[in-house]
Amino acid sequence: MNTPPSPSGAEQADGSSVRLGALVPLTRPGWVEAGRHLLAGLELAVREVNDAGGIDGRPLELAVRDTAADPERAAAAVDELAALGVAAVAGEYHSVVARAAAARADALGVPFLCSSAVLDALTEEPTEWVARLAPAQSHGWRIYADFLLGAGRRRIAVAAQPSVYWASGTRVLQDHLAPRGGTVVELDANALTPEALCDALVDHGATALLLLVGHPEPAVPIVRAVRGDRRLAEILIGAPAGQPEFAEWAEVLGEDGAGVPFLRYLPEHLGPLGERVGKDLRERLGEAPSFVAFEGWDTVAVLADVLRSHGTDRAAIAESWPRVAVEGTRGPIRFSRTPGISVRQWAWTPVQVVDRDPAEPDRFRILHAG
């Protein structure tokens, strides 16, 4: 009879695999392309760990659960994975979904290493069970606001949908821009048609429009409407959440999707490890890897190091976050307590403001770094 993995994640002596839970958006309304890249990074790193002997001779195994951008589904997945005996849970791209997963992991006492979500308040109260690789939204979006100011864009309009994540981003922009002479006006992307939104941009004299909305709907029709409105020929369209990072953006929008600055969490030049992993990710994906794929690889690299050093006991894993020192694809990874952030945070991964070159939409231009 097979003995199921221990619910506590405790070490076993029977040579069974070491399980990690992986939360990934793989179906709509989740951002499927981001999920595919995140999973590619996670799976590549697991393969490399196992090729190098696994975790003290035991193979590392991913138990993947599709969150489909649904917070309740993610919380239920954490329950299921905890019952399966995973040593830790990893992944997730959508911030609101990651927040639900983090809350459940905290309540159950399951370590959760969040790969890609940026919402500052992943948990209501400070916790030792959750750590994060992606930079907090307040950090990255302030860098984006500095880019807007440097580009001479001070009258900012945000086309937003109702969401804790979008509302949080709007507050970051307002708080950072107002003392520096900038203004932010909010436009309801659900209530306004793309054409009505264009009229509102003209009425407000906006010099930049930021898309705080889902992709492809309603982001794509908004971009097309603004690009086709002669009154808005000089307006900057921006997407701080990173929609233009993925190939689908360029495939759907073509030239209209170029010149839309977004946040990307990569250094200007990858080191030898990043170059090697990037090459392998490109082969796995059949296209250039996004920063999200690197986040996936780094997640498993951190957890594998922790598992080798501290074993598979869940409490020991959570207690190890402050002692992590791992060479990631984008620089040395360490976790610390950061003011205003409720989880252990890598402070900070490199942050860039990037766009697709209008002259060559498959090429990215670095416009600003912080």
DRENTOR-699611 format. One line per 5 residues: number of its first residue (from 0); their letters; for each residue z, x, y of C-alpha. Coordinates in nm, 4 decimals. Layout:
<pts>
NUM) a) Z X Y  ...
</pts>
This chain:
<pts>
0) mntpp) 0.0000 0.0000 0.0000  -0.0894 0.1307 0.3463  0.1997 0.1570 0.5875  0.1060 0.0378 0.9405  0.1655 0.2747 1.2323
5) spsga) 0.5176 0.2675 1.3694  0.5549 0.0267 1.6651  0.7558 0.2960 1.8451  0.4723 0.5451 1.8185  0.7021 0.7807 1.6290
10) eqadg) 0.5545 1.0750 1.4371  0.4612 1.0212 1.0743  0.4296 1.2781 0.8010  0.1562 1.1172 0.5934  -0.1378 1.2706 0.7800
15) ssvrl) -0.2433 0.9412 0.9315  -0.4368 0.9389 1.2546  -0.2788 0.9431 1.5991  -0.3917 0.6299 1.7778  -0.4584 0.5855 2.1474
20) galvp) -0.5349 0.2470 2.2956  -0.8325 0.2361 2.5320  -0.8872 -0.0409 2.7886  -1.2482 -0.0593 2.9053  -1.4626 -0.3288 3.0757
25) ltrpg) -1.7562 -0.3692 2.8385  -1.8735 -0.7255 2.9099  -1.9299 -0.9361 3.2206  -1.7795 -1.0151 3.4605  -1.6493 -0.6602 3.4138
30) wveag) -1.8403 -0.3732 3.5649  -2.0163 -0.2944 3.2386  -2.1900 0.0226 3.3528  -1.8603 0.1721 3.4699  -1.7053 0.0752 3.1383
35) rhlla) -1.9846 0.2433 2.9459  -1.9359 0.5682 3.1378  -1.5579 0.5554 3.1028  -1.5832 0.4996 2.7282  -1.8364 0.7823 2.6922
40) glela) -1.5904 1.0226 2.8529  -1.3025 0.9026 2.6368  -1.5060 0.9238 2.3153  -1.6514 1.2664 2.3903  -1.3070 1.4110 2.4531
45) vrevn) -1.1695 1.2554 2.1322  -1.4542 1.4092 1.9359  -1.3823 1.7500 2.0867  -1.0101 1.7190 2.0122  -1.0866 1.6365 1.6492
50) daggi) -1.3432 1.9163 1.6190  -1.0652 2.1530 1.7308  -0.8226 2.0320 1.4627  -0.6894 1.7098 1.6101  -0.3228 1.6694 1.6957
55) dgrpl) -0.1404 1.9160 1.4707  -0.3937 1.8480 1.1979  -0.4002 1.4706 1.2432  -0.7196 1.3104 1.3754  -0.7086 1.1397 1.7131
60) elavr) -0.8386 0.7829 1.7042  -0.9325 0.5397 1.9814  -0.8510 0.1714 1.9460  -1.0883 0.0258 2.2090  -1.0304 -0.3129 2.3694
65) dtaad) -1.2760 -0.4810 2.6079  -1.0927 -0.6147 2.9154  -1.4008 -0.7853 3.0683  -1.2257 -0.7478 3.4070  -0.9678 -1.0081 3.2997
70) peraa) -0.6023 -0.9221 3.3796  -0.4626 -1.1631 3.1208  -0.6923 -1.0237 2.8547  -0.5800 -0.6713 2.9421  -0.2122 -0.7614 2.9215
75) aavde) -0.2693 -0.9240 2.5822  -0.4549 -0.6107 2.4691  -0.1552 -0.3955 2.5606  0.0647 -0.6238 2.3483  -0.1759 -0.5906 2.0568
80) laalg) -0.2096 -0.2146 2.0893  0.1664 -0.1701 2.1130  0.2060 -0.3634 1.7889  -0.0556 -0.1386 1.6259  0.1657 0.1585 1.7022
85) vaava) -0.0506 0.3450 1.9529  0.1183 0.6481 2.1053  -0.0187 0.5581 2.4492  -0.2705 0.3387 2.6274  -0.5462 0.4841 2.8442
90) geyhs) -0.8386 0.3833 3.0589  -0.9356 0.0831 3.2698  -1.1606 0.0767 3.5745  -1.0762 -0.2434 3.7639  -0.7637 -0.2122 3.9778
95) vvara) -0.6381 -0.5690 3.9379  -0.6820 -0.5403 3.5610  -0.5105 -0.2019 3.5505  -0.2180 -0.3491 3.7427  -0.1700 -0.6175 3.4761
100) aaara) -0.1948 -0.3559 3.2012  0.0507 -0.1250 3.3789  0.3039 -0.4050 3.4227  0.2861 -0.4916 3.0548  0.3027 -0.1278 2.9437
105) dalgv) 0.6072 -0.0766 3.1651  0.7764 -0.3843 3.0204  0.7080 -0.2780 2.6593  0.7859 0.0910 2.7054  0.4342 0.2109 2.6231
110) pflcs) 0.2936 0.5115 2.8134  -0.0190 0.4197 3.0107  -0.2465 0.6829 3.1632  -0.4724 0.4980 3.4060  -0.8105 0.6667 3.4281
115) savld) -0.9987 0.5092 3.7142  -0.8216 0.2267 3.9014  -0.6955 0.3091 4.2506  -0.4763 0.0216 4.3756  -0.1625 0.1831 4.5215
120) altee) 0.0833 -0.0675 4.3741  -0.0039 -0.0480 4.0047  0.3533 -0.1609 3.9341  0.5951 -0.3573 4.1500  0.8726 -0.0994 4.1064
125) ptewv) 0.8613 0.2754 4.0386  0.8142 0.3491 3.6701  0.8129 0.6519 3.4443  0.5840 0.4880 3.1889  0.2635 0.4961 3.3949
130) arlap) 0.0628 0.7889 3.5318  -0.2751 0.7905 3.7048  -0.5691 1.0283 3.7453  -0.7717 0.8439 4.0114  -0.6628 0.8887 4.3742
135) aqshg) -0.4675 0.6040 4.5294  -0.6726 0.3637 4.7382  -0.4781 0.4480 5.0533  -0.5765 0.8141 5.0146  -0.9460 0.7697 4.9360
140) wriya) -1.0124 0.4868 5.1791  -0.8509 0.6762 5.4684  -1.0983 0.9546 5.3986  -1.3750 0.6957 5.4070  -1.2440 0.5651 5.7419
145) dfllg) -1.2536 0.9196 5.8795  -1.6160 0.9401 5.7721  -1.6945 0.6189 5.9622  -1.5299 0.7536 6.2759  -1.7138 1.0835 6.2443
150) agrrr) -2.0405 0.8933 6.2139  -1.9633 0.7061 6.5360  -1.9049 0.3720 6.3609  -1.6070 0.1986 6.5201  -1.6967 -0.1711 6.5023
155) iavaa) -1.6571 -0.2354 6.1318  -1.7257 -0.5608 5.9508  -1.6122 -0.6115 5.5925  -1.7820 -0.8676 5.3717  -1.5035 -0.9421 5.1261
160) qpsvy) -1.4205 -1.1658 4.8345  -1.0653 -1.2828 4.7601  -0.8885 -1.0064 4.5678  -0.5704 -0.8038 4.5928  -0.7854 -0.4911 4.5708
165) wasgt) -1.0255 -0.5868 4.8500  -0.7392 -0.7106 5.0710  -0.5524 -0.3852 5.0180  -0.8619 -0.1836 5.1103  -0.9120 -0.3874 5.4261
170) rvlqd) -0.5523 -0.3164 5.5322  -0.5999 0.0560 5.4742  -0.9082 0.0533 5.6970  -0.7399 -0.1525 5.9687  -0.4265 0.0625 5.9735
175) hlapr) -0.6247 0.3850 5.9901  -0.8978 0.2799 6.2319  -0.6997 0.0791 6.4898  -0.5023 0.3762 6.6343  -0.8309 0.5649 6.6633
180) ggtvv) -1.0213 0.3009 6.8556  -1.1810 0.1253 6.5618  -1.1867 -0.2464 6.4873  -1.2267 -0.4339 6.1607  -1.3493 -0.7933 6.1351
185) eldan) -1.3318 -0.9774 5.8019  -1.6211 -1.1955 5.6839  -1.5802 -1.4256 5.3840  -1.8558 -1.3321 5.1412  -1.7932 -1.6459 4.9377
190) altpe) -1.8197 -1.8847 5.2327  -2.1173 -1.7242 5.4103  -2.4737 -1.7082 5.2835  -2.6351 -1.3655 5.3232  -2.8333 -1.5015 5.6183
195) alcda) -2.5227 -1.6443 5.7862  -2.3481 -1.3146 5.7293  -2.6305 -1.1374 5.9134  -2.5831 -1.3757 6.2077  -2.2106 -1.2979 6.2114
200) lvdhg) -2.2794 -0.9244 6.2143  -2.5013 -0.9670 6.5188  -2.2445 -1.1881 6.6928  -1.9673 -0.9316 6.6386  -2.1813 -0.6341 6.7396
205) atall) -2.0865 -0.4588 6.4160  -2.2077 -0.1021 6.3693  -2.1129 -0.0879 6.0014  -2.0894 -0.3412 5.7202  -1.8705 -0.2570 5.4206
210) llvgh) -1.9339 -0.4380 5.0934  -1.5986 -0.5358 4.9453  -1.7650 -0.7552 4.6866  -1.8760 -0.7644 4.3264  -2.1969 -0.6124 4.1915
215) pepav) -2.4668 -0.7294 4.1395  -2.3545 -1.0608 4.2905  -2.3139 -1.0970 4.5816  -2.3687 -0.7319 4.6774  -2.7410 -0.7187 4.6010
220) pivra) -2.8512 -1.0282 4.8015  -2.6341 -0.9171 5.0945  -2.7971 -0.5730 5.1025  -3.1441 -0.7236 5.0825  -3.0716 -0.9686 5.3633
225) vrgdr) -2.9293 -0.7021 5.5954  -3.2100 -0.4562 5.5223  -3.4641 -0.7279 5.5977  -3.3075 -0.8337 5.9292  -3.4672 -0.6476 6.2213
230) rlaei) -3.1650 -0.7205 6.4393  -2.9567 -0.5019 6.2069  -3.1908 -0.2063 6.1763  -2.9252 0.0361 6.3048  -2.6267 -0.0927 6.1090
235) ligap) -2.4692 0.1261 5.8408  -2.4113 -0.0440 5.5051  -2.1239 0.1096 5.3115  -1.9620 0.0501 4.9728  -1.6371 0.2445 4.9472
240) agqpe) -1.5608 0.1113 4.5975  -1.8580 0.3037 4.4545  -2.1197 0.0442 4.3609  -2.4155 0.2791 4.4358  -2.2834 0.5444 4.1953
245) faewa) -2.4456 0.3833 3.8953  -2.8125 0.3726 3.7987  -2.8229 -0.0078 3.7941  -2.7745 -0.0116 4.1731  -3.0862 0.1980 4.2292
250) evlge) -3.2845 0.0109 3.9656  -3.2131 -0.3280 4.1226  -3.2317 -0.2365 4.4922  -3.4765 0.0540 4.5000  -3.5137 0.1972 4.8499
255) dgagv) -3.2850 -0.0714 4.9927  -2.9980 0.0776 4.7931  -3.0320 0.4260 4.9428  -2.8273 0.5428 5.2394  -2.5203 0.3359 5.1384
260) pflry) -2.2163 0.5700 5.1529  -1.9522 0.5337 4.8830  -1.6486 0.7172 4.7488  -1.6921 0.9558 4.4579  -1.4184 1.1612 4.2942
265) lpehl) -1.5917 1.4893 4.2194  -1.5750 1.8398 4.3701  -1.8769 1.9761 4.5533  -1.9353 2.2176 4.2639  -1.8100 2.1726 3.9087
270) gplge) -1.6523 2.4712 3.7370  -1.7564 2.5985 3.3921  -1.5576 2.3270 3.2090  -1.6999 2.0508 3.4269  -2.0532 2.1834 3.3827
275) rvgkd) -2.0177 2.1942 3.0053  -1.8647 1.8485 2.9790  -2.1203 1.7110 3.2251  -2.4044 1.8376 3.0079  -2.2561 1.6759 2.6968
280) lrerl) -2.1932 1.3502 2.8824  -2.5524 1.3425 3.0029  -2.6739 1.3761 2.6436  -2.4396 1.0998 2.5271  -2.5267 0.8606 2.8116
285) geaps) -2.8955 0.9403 2.8472  -2.8452 0.9725 3.2223  -2.6419 1.1652 3.4785  -2.2698 1.1054 3.4222  -2.0761 0.9334 3.6978
290) fvafe) -1.7327 1.0476 3.8128  -1.5944 0.7686 3.5925  -1.7194 0.9483 3.2805  -1.5354 1.2635 3.3897  -1.2223 1.0543 3.4460
295) gwdtv) -1.2464 0.9362 3.0858  -1.2757 1.2892 2.9494  -0.9866 1.4127 3.1625  -0.7684 1.1247 3.0419  -0.7944 1.2275 2.6793
300) avlad) -0.7571 1.5965 2.7674  -0.4223 1.5201 2.9329  -0.2987 1.2971 2.6513  -0.4053 1.5425 2.3804  -0.2130 1.8204 2.5526
305) vlrsh) 0.0947 1.5979 2.5827  0.0719 1.4886 2.2186  0.0467 1.8476 2.0976  0.3385 1.9593 2.3129  0.5737 1.6619 2.2900
310) gtdra) 0.4695 1.4629 1.9826  0.3803 1.0969 1.9559  0.7137 0.9411 2.0463  0.6453 0.7098 2.3382  0.9558 0.7968 2.5384
315) aiaes) 0.8843 1.1689 2.5007  0.5287 1.1151 2.6265  0.6479 0.9287 2.9360  0.9133 1.1909 3.0047  0.6476 1.4629 2.9910
320) wprva) 0.4360 1.3441 3.2887  0.6115 1.5761 3.5392  0.5447 1.8771 3.3125  0.1720 1.8176 3.2611  -0.0445 2.1145 3.3572
325) vegtr) -0.3966 2.0639 3.2215  -0.7293 2.2078 3.3292  -0.9523 1.9070 3.3871  -1.3221 1.8846 3.4559  -1.2539 1.8476 3.8285
330) gpirf) -0.9609 2.0865 3.8732  -0.6037 2.1475 3.7529  -0.4225 1.8207 3.6755  -0.0528 1.7764 3.7532  0.1446 1.4597 3.8185
335) srtpg) 0.4009 1.4096 4.0926  0.5896 1.1428 4.2803  0.3875 1.0513 4.5888  0.5404 0.8449 4.8732  0.4336 0.4812 4.8518
340) isvrq) 0.2922 0.5173 4.4990  0.4899 0.3567 4.2175  0.3491 0.5661 3.9302  0.3145 0.9339 3.8489  0.0083 1.0416 4.0438
345) wawtp) -0.2405 1.3294 4.0332  -0.2410 1.4208 4.4021  -0.5223 1.4625 4.4491  -0.8527 1.4694 4.2701  -1.1395 1.5834 4.4958
350) vqvvd) -1.2771 1.3007 4.7132  -1.6277 1.2814 4.8586  -1.8225 1.0315 5.0644  -2.1720 1.0313 4.9146  -2.4928 0.8313 4.9398
355) rdpae) -2.8295 0.8163 4.7688  -3.0866 1.0133 4.9672  -3.3394 0.7694 5.1222  -3.6110 1.0283 5.0642  -3.5147 1.0662 4.6965
360) pdrfr) -3.2875 0.7814 4.5770  -3.1965 0.9555 4.2505  -3.0414 1.2426 4.4485  -2.6917 1.2191 4.6008  -2.6006 1.3630 4.9403
365) ilhag) -2.2445 1.4674 5.0229  -2.1729 1.3298 5.3691  -1.7988 1.3997 5.3990  -1.5197 1.5474 5.1867  -1.1441 1.5153 5.2036
</pts>
